[in-house]
Amino acid sequence: MRLKHITHAIGIAGILFMTGGCSKFVDINSDPNNPTTAQLSLLLPSTEISMVGNMYALNSGTATFMQHTVFSNGLSRYQQQGTSFDDSWSGFYTQTLNDLQTIITSGAVQDQWGYVGIARLEKAYLVTLMVDMWGDIPFSEETGEGPVNVSPPFLKGKDIYEKCLVLIDSALVNLNGVAGTALVPSSADPIYAGNKAAWISMGKSLQLKLYNEIRLVDPARSATAIKALLTDPSKLISSNATDFTFKFGTNQNPNNRHPWHRAEYQGGKTFYMSQSLIDLLFTSDDPRLRYYISRQNTTAGLNNSNNSNGYYGRNPGDGTASPADQSRRSSFGIYPAGGRYDNAPINNLPLTNLYLTNTGANGTAKVLAVTDGTGAGIMPMITNAMVKFIRAEAALTLATGDDARINFRDGIVAHLNSLSTYAAANGGNALAATAIDAFAARLVAQYDAADEAGKLNLVMTQKYIAQYGNGMETYSDYRRTGLPVLRAPLSPLNTFPLRLYYSEAELTANTNLGTDASQLQLAQQTTPVFWDK
């Protein structure tokens, strides 16, 4: 087993200790009295944990394409390898999807429809996400396509979407049929603690996301489906309290912290922060810069200079070797990685700034260590803010009858409130409600002054900023809309990737692919996903 796989496995194993029941995940089939019956209360939390844990490479790599961060120089230059995302691919198939299918099958036999419904929603979310990333993938409605079939056929992404839309419908029937307000015991569900209304809102929001995703393929169908969902928008994720978000822990041994915190809050650093994102937030007077980025030095700058403001990142596509700068480069801040809140003064702030200021900035920068921050970060998958921005996009492009302007504003406010609440609970400063409202009002004024193209650009730019921490959704948004305009990479080695490379292990072992596996791989870079017209 290669070292990176060992490290990855240890990381997932550490996350499994986040809830009491999950520590026994390795024993899910060891009941001596009933060895063939799945213990659903242990298996469901393990699927949620393994799903998010296996997103690490996928999320970090797509965040690099989208200039949210720099996970590797190669990916920053659009050069993929067959090993770039194989950990995520194999983890999803051999862990998460197999276990989800076990829950669906065994839960139906046991009449545990709360478990079945949740597993179906989780499966639909994950599988459609994989289609968004890779296009055509192995998929079966009966298995997880892991070791049961070592050479599964690849199904067209469009057909998988259709099957998953049906899967969501069946899941909502399952959930609505469960009596009471709890679907499963709270300990069995790290994300929603078994809350029935929250899972239903997640399912309907997932439908909204998918129908908006395919709007270029079939706009009439998307508009009709979204209008139907908007007949009762309260059934969507409509408050931050029902965000479909995974919350990491604070433990170091076993380590269940956010993977970005684990990678960066130590002596060696894996990432550079994206200079493109830093500059966007700095020049936009955006207060989120202090929350997203934590500086180790207040004068370090691009290319390891010493006369800047400490926001030392790396430009997209910079292929030069890294200098000895690990104690100087900027790193992940308090949100969403659970890092250190940066309250040190910032050099060179424009005097006209109203929101990114030095008022109350009495902290100091420091070399980051494992004891800095809590590590209790989040993985935002489908949030209230995201739903509002999707509604705004759909209103502008599909004439759904929704109010794009109100949803634009509400998306900004929802995200800033979520960030502020999280920061205040994890050692950072809250944003004043008056500042949040004023910041949103300024952006709404820009929206009012813009033409239709400018309005969509503002919506997608604010969604791009708000989705920091989820490069996967931002990657899909960009391929669908071309927004926001990204900084040109300095020395690209390829064109912008329209799909991700498949796992090299899959291409080698899957006999269904015939002899053209290498050509299939190369085509991934330039072949659009079915909804990308």
C-alpha positions in Angstrom: 0.0 0.0 0.0 1.4 3.4 -1.0 2.2 5.9 1.8 -0.5 8.4 0.7 -3.1 5.7 0.9 -1.9 4.7 4.4 -2.1 8.4 5.5 -5.5 8.8 4.0 -6.8 5.7 5.7 -5.5 6.9 9.0 -7.3 10.2 8.5 -10.6 8.5 7.7 -10.2 6.2 10.7 -9.6 9.2 12.9 -12.8 10.9 11.7 -14.7 7.8 12.6 -14.3 8.6 16.3 -16.3 11.7 16.0 -19.5 10.1 17.3 -19.6 7.4 20.0 -21.2 4.7 17.8 -18.8 5.3 14.9 -15.9 4.0 16.9 -17.3 0.5 16.4 -17.7 0.8 12.6 -15.2 -1.9 12.0 -17.5 -4.3 13.8 -20.7 -3.7 11.9 -21.0 -7.3 10.9 -19.6 -8.9 14.1 -22.8 -9.5 16.0 -22.4 -13.2 17.1 -26.1 -13.6 17.3 -27.0 -12.2 13.9 -23.8 -11.8 11.8 -25.6 -11.1 8.5 -27.8 -8.3 9.8 -26.4 -4.8 9.2 -26.4 -2.6 12.3 -27.9 0.5 10.6 -27.3 2.8 13.6 -23.5 2.2 13.1 -23.5 2.0 9.4 -25.3 5.3 8.6 -22.9 7.6 10.5 -20.0 5.8 8.9 -21.3 6.6 5.4 -21.6 10.3 6.2 -18.1 10.3 7.7 -16.5 8.3 4.9 -18.3 10.5 2.2 -16.8 13.7 3.6 -13.5 12.1 4.4 -13.1 10.8 0.9 -13.8 14.3 -0.5 -10.4 15.6 0.6 -8.4 15.2 -2.7 -11.5 15.9 -4.8 -12.4 19.1 -2.9 -8.8 20.3 -2.7 -8.1 19.6 -6.4 -11.2 21.3 -7.7 -10.6 24.3 -5.3 -7.3 24.6 -7.0 -8.8 24.7 -10.5 -11.2 27.3 -9.1 -8.4 29.4 -7.5 -9.7 29.1 -4.0 -6.4 27.5 -2.9 -3.4 25.8 -4.4 -3.2 22.1 -3.5 -0.5 21.2 -6.1 1.4 23.1 -8.7 0.4 20.5 -11.3 -3.3 21.0 -10.8 -2.8 24.7 -10.6 -1.4 24.4 -14.1 -4.3 22.2 -15.2 -2.1 19.1 -15.4 -4.0 16.0 -14.1 -2.6 12.6 -13.4 -4.4 9.3 -13.1 -3.6 9.4 -9.4 -4.8 12.9 -8.8 -8.3 11.9 -7.6 -8.0 8.1 -7.2 -8.3 8.2 -3.4 -11.6 9.9 -3.7 -12.8 7.6 -6.5 -11.9 4.4 -4.7 -13.1 5.6 -1.3 -16.5 6.5 -2.6 -17.0 3.2 -4.3 -15.4 0.8 -1.9 -16.6 2.5 1.3 -19.4 5.0 1.0 -21.6 3.7 -1.9 -21.3 0.1 -0.8 -22.3 0.9 2.7 -25.2 3.1 1.5 -26.5 0.3 -0.6 -26.3 -2.1 2.4 -28.4 0.4 4.4 -31.0 0.7 1.5 -31.3 -3.1 1.1 -31.2 -4.1 4.7 -33.3 -1.2 5.9 -36.1 -2.1 3.5 -36.1 -5.7 4.8 -36.2 -4.4 8.4 -38.8 -1.7 7.6 -36.4 1.0 8.8 -37.6 3.6 6.3 -35.9 6.5 8.0 -32.5 4.9 7.3 -33.5 3.9 3.8 -34.7 7.5 2.9 -31.6 9.1 4.3 -29.3 6.6 2.5 -31.1 7.2 -0.7 -30.7 11.0 -0.5 -27.0 10.6 0.5 -26.5 8.2 -2.5 -28.2 10.6 -4.9 -26.2 13.5 -3.7 -22.9 11.7 -3.9 -23.5 10.0 -7.2 -24.7 13.1 -9.0 -21.7 14.9 -7.6 -19.5 12.2 -9.1 -21.2 12.7 -12.4 -20.5 16.4 -12.2 -16.8 15.7 -11.6 -16.1 12.7 -13.9 -19.0 12.5 -16.3 -19.8 8.8 -17.1 -19.1 6.6 -14.2 -20.0 3.1 -12.9 -23.5 3.0 -11.4 -26.0 0.5 -10.4 -29.3 0.8 -8.5 -28.6 -2.5 -6.8 -25.0 -2.3 -5.7 -22.3 0.2 -4.7 -20.2 -1.0 -7.6 -17.3 -1.9 -5.3 -15.8 -5.3 -4.9 -19.1 -7.0 -6.0 -18.2 -6.1 -9.6 -14.6 -5.6 -10.3 -15.3 -4.4 -13.9 -18.5 -2.4 -13.7 -19.8 -0.8 -16.9 -19.8 3.0 -17.2 -23.2 4.6 -17.5 -23.9 7.9 -19.2 -24.0 10.8 -16.8 -27.3 12.0 -18.2 -28.9 8.6 -17.5 -27.5 8.5 -14.0 -29.0 11.9 -13.3 -32.4 10.6 -14.3 -32.1 7.6 -12.0 -31.0 9.8 -9.1 -34.0 12.1 -9.6 -36.2 9.1 -9.2 -34.1 8.0 -6.2 -34.8 11.3 -4.5 -38.5 11.0 -5.1 -38.5 7.6 -3.5 -36.4 8.9 -0.6 -38.9 11.7 0.1 -41.7 9.1 0.0 -39.8 7.1 2.6 -39.2 10.0 4.8 -42.7 11.4 4.7 -44.0 8.0 5.6 -42.1 7.9 8.9 -44.2 8.9 11.9 -43.0 11.6 14.2 -40.2 14.2 13.8 -37.2 11.8 14.1 -36.1 9.5 11.4 -33.3 7.7 13.2 -31.7 8.1 16.6 -29.7 11.3 16.9 -26.5 9.4 17.5 -26.9 7.6 14.1 -26.8 10.8 12.1 -23.9 13.2 12.5 -25.3 15.7 10.0 -28.9 16.3 11.1 -29.3 14.2 14.2 -32.2 12.3 12.6 -34.3 15.5 12.1 -37.0 14.6 9.6 -37.8 18.1 8.4 -34.1 18.9 7.8 -33.6 15.8 5.6 -36.7 16.6 3.6 -35.4 20.1 3.0 -32.1 18.7 2.0 -33.8 16.4 -0.5 -35.9 19.2 -2.1 -32.8 21.5 -2.2 -30.9 18.7 -3.9 -33.7 18.6 -6.5 -33.4 22.3 -6.9 -29.6 22.1 -7.4 -29.9 19.3 -10.0 -32.6 20.9 -12.0 -30.6 24.2 -12.1 -27.6 22.2 -13.1 -29.3 20.8 -16.2 -30.9 24.1 -17.2 -28.8 24.4 -20.4 -29.8 21.0 -21.6 -33.6 21.3 -21.0 -34.5 24.8 -19.9 -38.3 24.2 -20.1 -38.1 21.1 -17.9 -35.8 22.9 -15.4 -38.1 25.9 -15.2 -41.2 23.8 -14.6 -39.5 21.7 -11.9 -38.0 24.7 -10.1 -41.4 26.5 -10.2 -43.0 23.5 -8.6 -40.4 23.5 -5.8 -41.0 27.2 -5.3 -44.7 26.7 -4.6 -43.5 26.1 -1.0 -40.0 27.4 -0.6 -40.1 26.8 3.1 -39.6 23.1 2.3 -36.2 24.0 0.9 -33.2 24.7 3.1 -34.3 28.1 4.2 -32.3 28.8 7.3 -28.7 28.3 8.3 -29.8 25.8 11.0 -30.7 23.3 8.3 -27.6 23.6 6.2 -26.4 20.2 4.8 -23.0 20.7 6.4 -20.7 18.2 8.0 -19.1 19.4 11.2 -15.6 18.1 12.1 -14.3 17.7 15.7 -11.5 19.1 17.8 -9.6 15.9 18.7 -5.9 15.4 17.8 -5.6 11.8 18.9 -7.5 10.3 17.1 -7.5 13.2 14.7 -11.0 14.2 13.7 -10.2 17.8 12.7 -10.9 19.4 9.4 -8.5 17.9 6.8 -7.2 21.3 5.8 -6.4 22.0 9.4 -4.6 18.7 9.7 -2.6 19.4 6.6 -1.5 23.0 7.4 -1.4 23.4 11.2 1.9 21.7 11.6 5.6 22.3 10.6 5.2 21.2 7.0 2.7 22.9 4.7 0.8 21.3 1.8 -1.1 24.2 0.4 -0.5 27.8 -0.8 -3.3 30.2 -0.5 -4.6 31.5 -3.8 -3.3 35.0 -4.5 -6.3 35.4 -6.9 -8.8 34.9 -4.1 -6.8 37.0 -1.7 -6.7 39.9 -4.1 -10.4 39.6 -4.9 -11.4 39.9 -1.3 -8.8 42.6 -0.5 -9.8 44.9 -3.4 -13.5 44.3 -2.8 -13.3 45.5 0.9 -14.7 42.1 1.8 -14.5 41.3 5.6 -14.3 37.6 4.9 -10.6 37.9 4.1 -9.8 37.8 7.9 -11.8 34.6 8.3 -10.7 32.7 5.2 -6.9 33.4 5.5 -4.6 33.4 8.5 -1.2 35.1 8.1 1.9 33.9 9.7 3.8 37.1 9.0 2.5 40.7 8.6 4.9 41.9 6.0 5.4 38.8 3.7 4.1 39.0 0.2 4.0 37.3 -3.1 7.2 35.5 -4.1 8.4 35.6 -0.5 8.9 39.3 -0.5 9.1 41.2 2.8 7.4 44.5 2.0 3.7 43.6 1.7 0.8 43.0 4.1 1.3 39.3 5.1 -1.1 37.9 2.5 1.5 35.7 0.9 -0.1 33.3 -1.5 0.7 31.9 -4.9 -0.6 32.9 -8.3 -2.5 30.3 -10.3 -0.3 28.4 -12.7 3.0 29.4 -11.0 5.3 26.5 -11.8 8.3 27.8 -10.0 9.8 25.8 -7.1 8.7 26.7 -3.6 11.3 28.7 -1.6 11.9 28.1 2.1 8.8 29.9 3.2 6.7 27.5 5.2 6.8 29.8 8.3 5.9 32.8 6.2 3.2 31.8 3.7 -0.5 32.5 4.5 -2.7 29.6 5.5 -6.3 28.6 6.1 -8.1 30.8 8.6 -10.9 30.1 11.0 -13.5 29.4 8.3 -14.2 26.8 7.1 -11.1 24.9 8.3 -11.3 25.6 12.0 -8.0 27.5 12.0 -6.8 30.7 13.6 -8.8 33.9 13.3 -6.5 36.7 11.9 -7.1 39.8 13.9 -3.7 41.4 13.3 -3.5 44.8 11.6 -3.3 44.8 7.8 -0.8 47.1 6.0 -1.9 49.1 3.0 -5.6 49.0 3.5 -7.4 51.7 1.4 -8.6 54.6 3.6 -12.0 54.2 1.9 -12.6 50.7 3.3 -15.7 50.3 5.4 -15.7 46.5 6.1 -12.2 45.2 5.8 -10.6 47.6 8.3 -8.1 47.6 11.2 -10.7 48.8 13.7 -10.3 46.6 16.8 -7.4 44.7 15.1 -5.2 44.1 18.1 -3.8 40.7 17.4 -0.5 39.5 16.0 0.5 37.1 13.3 2.3 34.0 14.3 3.7 30.8 12.9 0.8 28.3 13.0 1.0 25.2 15.1 -1.4 22.3 15.8 -2.7 24.1 18.9 -3.9 27.1 16.9 -7.6 27.1 16.2 -9.9 24.3 17.1 -9.8 22.2 13.9 -13.6 22.0 14.2 -14.2 23.1 10.7 -17.1 22.4 8.4 -17.7 20.9 4.9 -20.5 23.0 3.4 -22.4 20.8 0.9 -25.8 22.4 0.4 -26.4 25.5 2.4 -29.1 28.1 2.8 -26.8 30.6 1.1 -26.3 28.3 -1.8 -30.0 27.7 -2.2 -30.6 31.4 -2.3 -28.0 31.9 -5.0 -29.4 29.0 -7.0 -32.8 30.6 -6.9 -31.3 33.9 -8.0 -29.5 32.3 -11.0 -32.6 30.3 -12.0 -34.8 33.5 -11.8 -32.4 35.3 -14.1 -31.9 32.5 -16.6 -35.2 30.6 -16.5 -37.8 33.2 -15.7 -39.0 31.1 -12.7 -41.0 34.0 -11.3 -38.8 34.1 -8.2 -37.2 37.4 -7.1 -33.5 37.3 -8.1 -32.7 40.5 -6.3 -34.1 39.4 -3.0 -32.4 36.0 -3.2 -29.1 37.6 -4.1 -29.3 39.7 -1.0 -30.5 36.9 1.2 -27.7 34.6 0.0 -25.1 37.2 1.0 -26.7 37.8 4.4 -27.1 34.1 5.0 -23.5 33.4 4.4 -22.2 36.3 6.4 -24.4 35.3 9.3 -23.3 31.7 9.1 -19.6 32.7 9.0 -20.1 35.2 11.9 -21.9 32.7 14.1 -19.4 30.0 13.4 -16.4 32.3 14.1 -17.9 33.6 17.4 -18.3 30.0 18.6 -14.7 29.0 17.6 -12.5 31.8 19.0 -13.0 34.5 16.4 -14.9 37.8 16.1 -18.5 38.1 15.1 -19.5 40.5 12.4 -21.9 43.2 13.5 -25.5 42.8 12.2 -25.4 46.4 11.0 -22.1 45.7 9.0 -23.6 42.6 7.4 -26.7 44.5 6.3 -24.7 47.5 5.0 -22.3 45.2 3.1 -25.2 43.4 1.5 -26.9 46.7 0.7 -23.8 47.9 -1.1 -23.7 44.8 -3.3 -27.5 45.1 -4.0 -26.8 48.7 -5.2 -24.3 47.3 -7.6 -26.8 44.7 -8.7 -29.5 47.3 -9.3 -27.1 49.3 -11.5 -26.0 46.3 -13.6 -27.4 44.9 -16.9 -28.7 41.3 -17.0 -25.2 39.9 -17.7 -23.8 42.0 -14.9 -26.5 40.8 -12.5 -25.7 37.1 -13.2 -22.0 37.9 -12.8 -22.6 39.4 -9.4 -24.7 36.4 -8.3 -22.1 33.9 -9.4 -19.2 35.9 -7.9 -20.9 36.1 -4.5 -21.8 32.4 -4.7 -18.1 31.7 -5.6 -17.0 33.6 -2.5 -19.6 32.1 -0.3 -18.7 28.5 -1.4 -15.1 28.8 -0.2 -14.5 25.4 1.3 -16.4 23.5 -1.4 -14.4 23.6 -4.6 -16.6 20.9 -6.2 -19.7 23.0 -6.5 -17.8 26.0 -7.6 -16.1 23.9 -10.3 -19.6 22.9 -11.6 -20.9 26.5 -11.4 -17.9 27.7 -13.5 -18.3 25.2 -16.2 -22.0 25.9 -16.5 -21.8 29.7 -16.4 -18.1 30.7 -17.1 -18.4 32.9 -14.0 -16.7 34.5 -12.3 -13.8 35.3 -14.7 -10.7 33.6 -13.3 -7.2 34.9 -13.3 -5.2 33.5 -16.3 -2.7 31.0 -15.0 0.9 32.0 -15.4 2.2 28.9 -17.2 -0.6 26.4 -17.9 0.4 22.9 -19.0 -3.0 22.1 -20.5 -6.5 23.6 -21.1 -8.9 24.1 -18.3 -10.2 20.6 -17.4 -13.8 20.0 -18.3 -13.8 16.7 -16.4 -11.6 15.0 -13.9 -9.2 12.2 -14.8 -10.4 8.8 -13.8 -8.7 6.7 -11.2 -5.7 5.0 -12.9 -6.4 1.8 -10.9 -9.9 1.8 -12.3 -8.7 2.2 -15.9 -6.1 -0.6 -15.4 -8.4 -3.1 -13.8 -11.8 -2.5 -15.6 -11.9 -4.9 -18.5 -15.2 -3.3 -19.7 -13.2 -0.3 -21.0 -11.4 -2.4 -23.7 -8.1 -1.2 -25.1 -8.8 2.5 -25.4 -8.5 3.4 -21.7 -5.6 5.8 -22.3 -7.6 7.7 -24.9 -10.6 7.8 -22.6 -8.5 9.3 -20.0 -7.0 12.0 -22.2 -10.5 12.9 -23.5 -11.6 13.8 -19.9 -9.7 17.0 -20.1 -11.7 18.4 -23.0 -15.0 16.5 -23.0 -17.8 18.5 -21.3 -20.1 16.9 -18.8 -23.6 16.3 -20.3 -25.1 19.5 -18.7 -22.3 21.7 -19.9 -23.5 23.2 -23.2 
